[in-house]
């Protein structure tokens, strides 16, 4: 096999890995958005019960932002940056393969 084929194979692998990492990151972000919205809705219902003079059926959820910021500051940034780096390298290898024709 010549260098052109190897560069295209490496480019495809890197692009695939980058896409998977970014998809994993987006899934994580959507999960946290869903969890925060659920916590917000539960807290609003708890406050409505108190304001209306009813027995509070739901707890007031607090502390979600601490967990969100903890996740975002570690693995989240690594996955996001790694995904874009792999995508960029995949495109670079694919483009470089055309110079060896």
N, CA, C and O atoms as CSV, one atom per row, in Angstrom:
chain,resi,resn,atom,element,x,y,z
A,1,UNK,N,N,0.845,-1.179,0.000
A,1,UNK,CA,C,0.000,0.000,0.000
A,1,UNK,C,C,0.888,1.240,0.000
A,1,UNK,O,O,1.941,1.273,0.637
A,2,UNK,N,N,0.451,2.226,-0.708
A,2,UNK,CA,C,1.258,3.445,-0.752
A,2,UNK,C,C,0.791,4.445,0.306
A,2,UNK,O,O,-0.206,4.222,0.993
A,3,UNK,N,N,1.516,5.530,0.421
A,3,UNK,CA,C,1.284,6.526,1.464
A,3,UNK,C,C,-0.092,7.184,1.345
A,3,UNK,O,O,-0.685,7.555,2.358
A,4,UNK,N,N,-0.604,7.333,0.133
A,4,UNK,CA,C,-1.911,7.967,-0.067
A,4,UNK,C,C,-3.011,7.176,0.630
A,4,UNK,O,O,-3.863,7.751,1.306
A,5,UNK,N,N,-2.989,5.878,0.469
A,5,UNK,CA,C,-4.015,5.031,1.091
A,5,UNK,C,C,-3.893,5.070,2.607
A,5,UNK,O,O,-4.897,5.157,3.315
A,6,UNK,N,N,-2.645,5.006,3.110
A,6,UNK,CA,C,-2.439,5.049,4.559
A,6,UNK,C,C,-2.926,6.368,5.153
A,6,UNK,O,O,-3.535,6.377,6.223
A,7,UNK,N,N,-2.667,7.471,4.476
A,7,UNK,CA,C,-3.127,8.768,4.969
A,7,UNK,C,C,-4.650,8.849,4.993
A,7,UNK,O,O,-5.228,9.416,5.921
A,8,UNK,N,N,-5.301,8.284,3.976
A,8,UNK,CA,C,-6.765,8.287,3.957
A,8,UNK,C,C,-7.333,7.392,5.055
A,8,UNK,O,O,-8.341,7.737,5.672
A,9,UNK,N,N,-6.703,6.257,5.302
A,9,UNK,CA,C,-7.158,5.357,6.370
A,9,UNK,C,C,-7.006,6.024,7.727
A,9,UNK,O,O,-7.927,5.997,8.543
A,10,UNK,N,N,-5.846,6.623,7.971
A,10,UNK,CA,C,-5.609,7.320,9.240
A,10,UNK,C,C,-6.592,8.477,9.394
A,10,UNK,O,O,-7.140,8.692,10.475
A,11,UNK,N,N,-6.813,9.223,8.311
A,11,UNK,CA,C,-7.770,10.327,8.350
A,11,UNK,C,C,-9.174,9.862,8.687
A,11,UNK,O,O,-9.875,10.497,9.476
A,12,UNK,N,N,-9.579,8.762,8.093
A,12,UNK,CA,C,-10.922,8.235,8.369
A,12,UNK,C,C,-11.039,7.767,9.823
A,12,UNK,O,O,-12.058,8.003,10.473
A,13,UNK,N,N,-10.002,7.110,10.327
A,13,UNK,CA,C,-10.028,6.639,11.722
A,13,UNK,C,C,-10.089,7.823,12.679
A,13,UNK,O,O,-10.898,7.830,13.606
A,14,UNK,N,N,-9.234,8.829,12.461
A,14,UNK,CA,C,-9.226,9.997,13.334
A,14,UNK,C,C,-10.555,10.743,13.284
A,14,UNK,O,O,-11.056,11.183,14.318
A,15,UNK,N,N,-11.124,10.887,12.102
A,15,UNK,CA,C,-12.412,11.564,11.978
A,15,UNK,C,C,-13.500,10.771,12.693
A,15,UNK,O,O,-14.362,11.352,13.352
A,16,UNK,N,N,-13.465,9.459,12.567
A,16,UNK,CA,C,-14.444,8.618,13.261
A,16,UNK,C,C,-14.315,8.720,14.773
A,16,UNK,O,O,-15.321,8.835,15.474
A,17,UNK,N,N,-13.088,8.680,15.282
A,17,UNK,CA,C,-12.872,8.800,16.724
A,17,UNK,C,C,-13.340,10.174,17.215
A,17,UNK,O,O,-13.995,10.271,18.253
A,18,UNK,N,N,-13.006,11.229,16.476
A,18,UNK,CA,C,-13.447,12.570,16.851
A,18,UNK,C,C,-14.953,12.687,16.883
A,18,UNK,O,O,-15.510,13.305,17.791
A,19,UNK,N,N,-15.621,12.099,15.900
A,19,UNK,CA,C,-17.087,12.140,15.859
A,19,UNK,C,C,-17.699,11.399,17.039
A,19,UNK,O,O,-18.682,11.859,17.619
A,20,UNK,N,N,-17.128,10.262,17.394
A,20,UNK,CA,C,-17.633,9.486,18.535
A,20,UNK,C,C,-17.452,10.265,19.833
A,20,UNK,O,O,-18.360,10.312,20.662
A,21,UNK,N,N,-16.272,10.881,20.012
A,21,UNK,CA,C,-16.034,11.665,21.224
A,21,UNK,C,C,-16.992,12.839,21.334
A,21,UNK,O,O,-17.518,13.111,22.413
A,22,UNK,N,N,-17.225,13.539,20.226
A,22,UNK,CA,C,-18.151,14.669,20.261
A,22,UNK,C,C,-19.588,14.208,20.490
A,22,UNK,O,O,-20.351,14.876,21.188
A,23,UNK,N,N,-19.961,13.068,19.904
A,23,UNK,CA,C,-21.313,12.537,20.132
A,23,UNK,C,C,-21.499,12.158,21.597
A,23,UNK,O,O,-22.560,12.395,22.174
A,24,UNK,N,N,-20.478,11.574,22.191
A,24,UNK,CA,C,-20.521,11.200,23.605
A,24,UNK,C,C,-20.673,12.455,24.462
A,24,UNK,O,O,-21.424,12.467,25.436
A,25,UNK,N,N,-19.958,13.498,24.091
A,25,UNK,CA,C,-20.016,14.762,24.825
A,25,UNK,C,C,-21.404,15.403,24.712
A,25,UNK,O,O,-21.947,15.886,25.705
A,26,UNK,N,N,-21.968,15.408,23.521
A,26,UNK,CA,C,-23.300,15.981,23.317
A,26,UNK,C,C,-24.339,15.200,24.114
A,26,UNK,O,O,-25.246,15.793,24.698
A,27,UNK,N,N,-24.213,13.875,24.140
A,27,UNK,CA,C,-25.142,13.060,24.920
A,27,UNK,C,C,-25.056,13.435,26.397
A,27,UNK,O,O,-26.077,13.545,27.076
A,28,UNK,N,N,-23.850,13.627,26.883
A,28,UNK,CA,C,-23.653,14.010,28.281
A,28,UNK,C,C,-24.280,15.373,28.570
A,28,UNK,O,O,-24.928,15.558,29.600
A,29,UNK,N,N,-24.084,16.317,27.661
A,29,UNK,CA,C,-24.664,17.650,27.851
A,29,UNK,C,C,-26.190,17.575,27.867
A,29,UNK,O,O,-26.829,18.198,28.715
A,30,UNK,N,N,-26.773,16.825,26.947
A,30,UNK,CA,C,-28.233,16.699,26.898
A,30,UNK,C,C,-28.780,16.007,28.138
A,30,UNK,O,O,-29.862,16.354,28.612
A,31,UNK,N,N,-28.050,15.035,28.668
A,31,UNK,CA,C,-28.473,14.364,29.898
A,31,UNK,C,C,-28.498,15.352,31.052
A,31,UNK,O,O,-29.442,15.367,31.843
A,32,UNK,N,N,-27.456,16.184,31.149
A,32,UNK,CA,C,-27.427,17.167,32.230
A,32,UNK,C,C,-28.492,18.241,32.054
A,32,UNK,O,O,-29.067,18.697,33.042
A,33,UNK,N,N,-28.766,18.653,30.830
A,33,UNK,CA,C,-29.844,19.617,30.600
A,33,UNK,C,C,-31.167,19.015,31.050
A,33,UNK,O,O,-31.962,19.681,31.713
A,34,UNK,N,N,-31.402,17.762,30.691
A,34,UNK,CA,C,-32.635,17.080,31.106
A,34,UNK,C,C,-32.722,17.001,32.629
A,34,UNK,O,O,-33.768,17.293,33.209
A,35,UNK,N,N,-31.629,16.608,33.275
A,35,UNK,CA,C,-31.642,16.485,34.734
A,35,UNK,C,C,-31.889,17.831,35.414
A,35,UNK,O,O,-32.633,17.902,36.392
A,36,UNK,N,N,-31.278,18.884,34.910
A,36,UNK,CA,C,-31.478,20.219,35.492
A,36,UNK,C,C,-32.918,20.694,35.297
A,36,UNK,O,O,-33.495,21.309,36.194
A,37,UNK,N,N,-33.495,20.413,34.135
A,37,UNK,CA,C,-34.885,20.801,33.897
A,37,UNK,C,C,-35.849,20.035,34.806
A,37,UNK,O,O,-36.826,20.601,35.296
A,38,UNK,N,N,-35.577,18.768,35.025
A,38,UNK,CA,C,-36.416,17.974,35.932
A,38,UNK,C,C,-36.319,18.514,37.347
A,38,UNK,O,O,-37.333,18.667,38.027
A,39,UNK,N,N,-35.088,18.808,37.799
A,39,UNK,CA,C,-34.903,19.351,39.147
A,39,UNK,C,C,-35.602,20.698,39.283
A,39,UNK,O,O,-36.205,20.986,40.316
A,40,UNK,N,N,-35.524,21.512,38.257
A,40,UNK,CA,C,-36.176,22.822,38.271
A,40,UNK,C,C,-37.694,22.669,38.369
A,40,UNK,O,O,-38.345,23.358,39.154
A,41,UNK,N,N,-38.243,21.775,37.578
A,41,UNK,CA,C,-39.689,21.557,37.575
A,41,UNK,C,C,-40.167,21.020,38.927
A,41,UNK,O,O,-41.212,21.438,39.427
A,42,UNK,N,N,-39.413,20.107,39.510
A,42,UNK,CA,C,-39.787,19.550,40.816
A,42,UNK,C,C,-39.769,20.645,41.875
A,42,UNK,O,O,-40.665,20.713,42.717
A,43,UNK,N,N,-38.760,21.495,41.834
A,43,UNK,CA,C,-38.671,22.584,42.816
A,43,UNK,C,C,-39.811,23.577,42.654
A,43,UNK,O,O,-40.354,24.058,43.649
A,44,UNK,N,N,-40.180,23.892,41.424
A,44,UNK,CA,C,-41.298,24.809,41.190
A,44,UNK,C,C,-42.588,24.217,41.748
A,44,UNK,O,O,-43.381,24.932,42.361
A,45,UNK,N,N,-42.803,22.934,41.544
A,45,UNK,CA,C,-44.013,22.296,42.084
A,45,UNK,C,C,-44.017,22.325,43.609
A,45,UNK,O,O,-45.064,22.508,44.230
A,46,UNK,N,N,-42.836,22.143,44.212
A,46,UNK,CA,C,-42.752,22.197,45.675
A,46,UNK,C,C,-43.107,23.591,46.171
A,46,UNK,O,O,-43.836,23.735,47.153
A,47,UNK,N,N,-42.594,24.619,45.497
A,47,UNK,CA,C,-42.909,25.993,45.893
A,47,UNK,C,C,-44.384,26.311,45.666
A,47,UNK,O,O,-44.986,27.032,46.462
A,48,UNK,N,N,-44.970,25.791,44.604
A,48,UNK,CA,C,-46.391,26.012,44.347
A,48,UNK,C,C,-47.244,25.415,45.463
A,48,UNK,O,O,-48.232,26.008,45.896
A,49,UNK,N,N,-46.840,24.227,45.918
A,49,UNK,CA,C,-47.582,23.603,47.022
A,49,UNK,C,C,-47.537,24.480,48.262
A,49,UNK,O,O,-48.553,24.660,48.933
A,50,UNK,N,N,-46.370,25.026,48.568
A,50,UNK,CA,C,-46.229,25.870,49.758
A,50,UNK,C,C,-47.043,27.151,49.611
A,50,UNK,O,O,-47.741,27.556,50.539
A,51,UNK,N,N,-46.952,27.789,48.440
A,51,UNK,CA,C,-47.674,29.046,48.210
A,51,UNK,C,C,-49.186,28.824,48.263
A,51,UNK,O,O,-49.919,29.665,48.784
A,52,UNK,N,N,-49.647,27.713,47.735
A,52,UNK,CA,C,-51.086,27.424,47.716
A,52,UNK,C,C,-51.600,26.870,49.041
A,52,UNK,O,O,-52.797,26.622,49.181
A,53,UNK,N,N,-50.715,26.675,50.011
A,53,UNK,CA,C,-51.116,26.181,51.324
A,53,UNK,C,C,-51.337,24.685,51.372
A,53,UNK,O,O,-51.922,24.177,52.329
A,54,UNK,N,N,-50.886,23.982,50.374
A,54,UNK,CA,C,-51.032,22.527,50.341
A,54,UNK,C,C,-49.824,21.863,51.002
A,54,UNK,O,O,-48.802,22.496,51.266
A,55,UNK,N,N,-49.980,20.574,51.256
A,55,UNK,CA,C,-48.855,19.806,51.773
A,55,UNK,C,C,-47.825,19.647,50.667
A,55,UNK,O,O,-48.162,19.327,49.528
A,56,UNK,N,N,-46.587,19.871,51.012
A,56,UNK,CA,C,-45.508,19.792,50.018
A,56,UNK,C,C,-45.269,18.331,49.646
A,56,UNK,O,O,-44.857,17.527,50.482
A,57,UNK,N,N,-45.534,17.992,48.376
A,57,UNK,CA,C,-45.395,16.616,47.895
A,57,UNK,C,C,-44.003,16.336,47.337
A,57,UNK,O,O,-43.537,15.197,47.336
A,58,UNK,N,N,-43.353,17.385,46.867
A,58,UNK,CA,C,-42.053,17.227,46.201
A,58,UNK,C,C,-40.976,17.969,46.983
A,58,UNK,O,O,-41.266,18.973,47.633
A,59,UNK,N,N,-39.740,17.488,46.927
A,59,UNK,CA,C,-38.657,18.202,47.612
A,59,UNK,C,C,-38.165,19.385,46.776
A,59,UNK,O,O,-38.330,19.408,45.556
A,60,UNK,N,N,-37.568,20.349,47.438
A,60,UNK,CA,C,-36.894,21.431,46.735
A,60,UNK,C,C,-35.490,20.923,46.436
A,60,UNK,O,O,-34.718,20.633,47.350
A,61,UNK,N,N,-35.170,20.818,45.163
A,61,UNK,CA,C,-33.883,20.247,44.744
A,61,UNK,C,C,-32.848,21.360,44.702
A,61,UNK,O,O,-33.055,22.391,44.063
A,62,UNK,N,N,-31.746,21.146,45.380
A,62,UNK,CA,C,-30.642,22.111,45.367
A,62,UNK,C,C,-29.342,21.378,45.089
A,62,UNK,O,O,-29.253,20.160,45.242
A,63,UNK,N,N,-28.339,22.135,44.680
A,63,UNK,CA,C,-27.004,21.567,44.498
A,63,UNK,C,C,-26.712,21.009,43.123
A,63,UNK,O,O,-25.630,20.466,42.900
A,64,UNK,N,N,-27.650,21.127,42.190
A,64,UNK,CA,C,-27.385,20.566,40.861
A,64,UNK,C,C,-26.260,21.307,40.149
A,64,UNK,O,O,-25.510,20.707,39.381
A,65,UNK,N,N,-26.142,22.587,40.395
A,65,UNK,CA,C,-25.106,23.366,39.708
A,65,UNK,C,C,-23.714,22.934,40.152
A,65,UNK,O,O,-22.773,22.977,39.360
A,66,UNK,N,N,-23.572,22.522,41.395
A,66,UNK,CA,C,-22.262,22.063,41.881
A,66,UNK,C,C,-21.837,20.811,41.132
A,66,UNK,O,O,-20.687,20.699,40.708
A,67,UNK,N,N,-22.757,19.870,40.968
A,67,UNK,CA,C,-22.445,18.648,40.246
A,67,UNK,C,C,-22.186,18.927,38.764
A,67,UNK,O,O,-21.282,18.347,38.164
A,68,UNK,N,N,-22.976,19.807,38.192
A,68,UNK,CA,C,-22.804,20.155,36.784
A,68,UNK,C,C,-21.441,20.788,36.541
A,68,UNK,O,O,-20.740,20.407,35.604
A,69,UNK,N,N,-21.063,21.740,37.364
A,69,UNK,CA,C,-19.761,22.392,37.199
A,69,UNK,C,C,-18.610,21.425,37.448
A,69,UNK,O,O,-17.560,21.540,36.817
A,70,UNK,N,N,-18.793,20.485,38.351
A,70,UNK,CA,C,-17.757,19.483,38.622
A,70,UNK,C,C,-17.529,18.600,37.405
A,70,UNK,O,O,-16.384,18.336,37.039
A,71,UNK,N,N,-18.601,18.140,36.775
A,71,UNK,CA,C,-18.493,17.308,35.577
A,71,UNK,C,C,-17.934,18.120,34.411
A,71,UNK,O,O,-17.077,17.639,33.669
A,72,UNK,N,N,-18.415,19.338,34.254
A,72,UNK,CA,C,-17.988,20.179,33.138
A,72,UNK,C,C,-16.507,20.527,33.206
A,72,UNK,O,O,-15.862,20.681,32.169
A,73,UNK,N,N,-15.966,20.652,34.399
A,73,UNK,CA,C,-14.590,21.118,34.525
A,73,UNK,C,C,-13.574,20.012,34.310
A,73,UNK,O,O,-12.389,20.311,34.162
A,74,UNK,N,N,-13.971,18.772,34.287
A,74,UNK,CA,C,-13.007,17.678,34.174
A,74,UNK,C,C,-13.139,16.963,32.834
A,74,UNK,O,O,-12.544,17.365,31.834
A,75,UNK,N,N,-13.908,15.927,32.839
A,75,UNK,CA,C,-14.026,15.067,31.670
A,75,UNK,C,C,-14.657,15.779,30.486
A,75,UNK,O,O,-14.304,15.508,29.339
A,76,UNK,N,N,-15.578,16.678,30.751
A,76,UNK,CA,C,-16.281,17.356,29.665
A,76,UNK,C,C,-15.370,18.132,28.749
A,76,UNK,O,O,-15.486,18.040,27.527
A,77,UNK,N,N,-14.472,18.889,29.322
A,77,UNK,CA,C,-13.557,19.692,28.514
A,77,UNK,C,C,-12.595,18.786,27.754
A,77,UNK,O,O,-12.279,19.048,26.594
A,78,UNK,N,N,-12.134,17.735,28.396
A,78,UNK,CA,C,-11.204,16.797,27.735
A,78,UNK,C,C,-11.867,16.143,26.532
A,78,UNK,O,O,-11.260,16.045,25.466
A,79,UNK,N,N,-13.113,15.695,26.695
A,79,UNK,CA,C,-13.821,15.067,25.579
A,79,UNK,C,C,-14.068,16.048,24.440
A,79,UNK,O,O,-13.895,15.708,23.270
A,80,UNK,N,N,-14.470,17.259,24.784
A,80,UNK,CA,C,-14.762,18.248,23.758
A,80,UNK,C,C,-13.511,18.611,22.963
A,80,UNK,O,O,-13.531,18.604,21.732
A,81,UNK,N,N,-12.436,18.925,23.654
A,81,UNK,CA,C,-11.188,19.306,22.980
A,81,UNK,C,C,-10.623,18.130,22.191
A,81,UNK,O,O,-10.192,18.299,21.051
A,82,UNK,N,N,-10.621,16.946,22.786
A,82,UNK,CA,C,-10.103,15.757,22.088
A,82,UNK,C,C,-10.908,15.462,20.827
A,82,UNK,O,O,-10.336,15.121,19.792
A,83,UNK,N,N,-12.215,15.590,20.906
A,83,UNK,CA,C,-13.058,15.346,19.740
A,83,UNK,C,C,-12.724,16.275,18.592
A,83,UNK,O,O,-12.606,15.839,17.447
A,84,UNK,N,N,-12.571,17.565,18.895
A,84,UNK,CA,C,-12.231,18.517,17.833
A,84,UNK,C,C,-10.813,18.295,17.309
A,84,UNK,O,O,-10.565,18.471,16.116
A,85,UNK,N,N,-9.883,17.913,18.180
A,85,UNK,CA,C,-8.511,17.635,17.721
A,85,UNK,C,C,-8.501,16.433,16.778
A,85,UNK,O,O,-7.863,16.474,15.727
A,86,UNK,N,N,-9.202,15.370,17.150
A,86,UNK,CA,C,-9.256,14.197,16.281
A,86,UNK,C,C,-9.919,14.520,14.945
A,86,UNK,O,O,-9.466,14.053,13.900
A,87,UNK,N,N,-10.988,15.315,14.972
A,87,UNK,CA,C,-11.625,15.707,13.713
A,87,UNK,C,C,-10.661,16.520,12.846
A,87,UNK,O,O,-10.559,16.290,11.641
A,88,UNK,N,N,-9.972,17.451,13.453
A,88,UNK,CA,C,-9.024,18.275,12.695
A,88,UNK,C,C,-7.880,17.433,12.127
A,88,UNK,O,O,-7.490,17.609,10.973
A,89,UNK,N,N,-7.357,16.538,12.922
A,89,UNK,CA,C,-6.266,15.685,12.437
A,89,UNK,C,C,-6.759,14.764,11.324
A,89,UNK,O,O,-6.040,14.527,10.353
A,90,UNK,N,N,-7.967,14.248,11.455
A,90,UNK,CA,C,-8.526,13.408,10.401
A,90,UNK,C,C,-8.666,14.161,9.091
A,90,UNK,O,O,-8.351,13.633,8.025
A,91,UNK,N,N,-9.139,15.391,9.174
A,91,UNK,CA,C,-9.251,16.199,7.955
A,91,UNK,C,C,-7.868,16.539,7.393
A,91,UNK,O,O,-7.682,16.576,6.177
A,92,UNK,N,N,-6.901,16.785,8.278
A,92,UNK,CA,C,-5.544,17.081,7.832
A,92,UNK,C,C,-4.935,15.892,7.087
A,92,UNK,O,O,-4.364,16.057,6.009
A,93,UNK,N,N,-5.060,14.692,7.664
A,93,UNK,CA,C,-4.509,13.509,6.999
A,93,UNK,C,C,-5.213,13.238,5.679
A,93,UNK,O,O,-4.570,12.860,4.699
A,94,UNK,N,N,-6.505,13.423,5.645
A,94,UNK,CA,C,-7.246,13.220,4.403
A,94,UNK,C,C,-6.798,14.223,3.337
A,94,UNK,O,O,-6.595,13.854,2.180
A,95,UNK,N,N,-6.645,15.488,3.730
A,95,UNK,CA,C,-6.198,16.504,2.764
A,95,UNK,C,C,-4.754,16.243,2.338
A,95,UNK,O,O,-4.406,16.458,1.176
A,96,UNK,N,N,-3.914,15.785,3.259
A,96,UNK,CA,C,-2.517,15.523,2.918
A,96,UNK,C,C,-2.391,14.373,1.919
A,96,UNK,O,O,-1.429,14.319,1.153
A,97,UNK,N,N,-3.353,13.462,1.924
A,97,UNK,CA,C,-3.275,12.333,1.000
A,97,UNK,C,C,-3.345,12.775,-0.446
A,97,UNK,O,O,-2.844,12.075,-1.326
A,98,UNK,N,N,-3.956,13.921,-0.714
A,98,UNK,CA,C,-4.062,14.401,-2.092
A,98,UNK,C,C,-2.749,14.981,-2.627
A,98,UNK,O,O,-2.600,15.148,-3.838
A,99,UNK,N,N,-1.815,15.284,-1.756
A,99,UNK,CA,C,-0.525,15.807,-2.178
A,99,UNK,C,C,0.442,14.692,-2.606
A,99,UNK,O,O,1.496,14.974,-3.177
A,100,UNK,N,N,0.089,13.440,-2.336
A,100,UNK,CA,C,0.962,12.318,-2.659
A,100,UNK,C,C,0.454,11.517,-3.858
A,100,UNK,O,O,0.856,10.369,-4.054
A,101,UNK,N,N,-0.416,12.112,-4.647
A,101,UNK,CA,C,-0.953,11.414,-5.823
A,101,UNK,C,C,0.076,11.413,-6.920
A,101,UNK,O,O,-0.174,10.876,-8.000
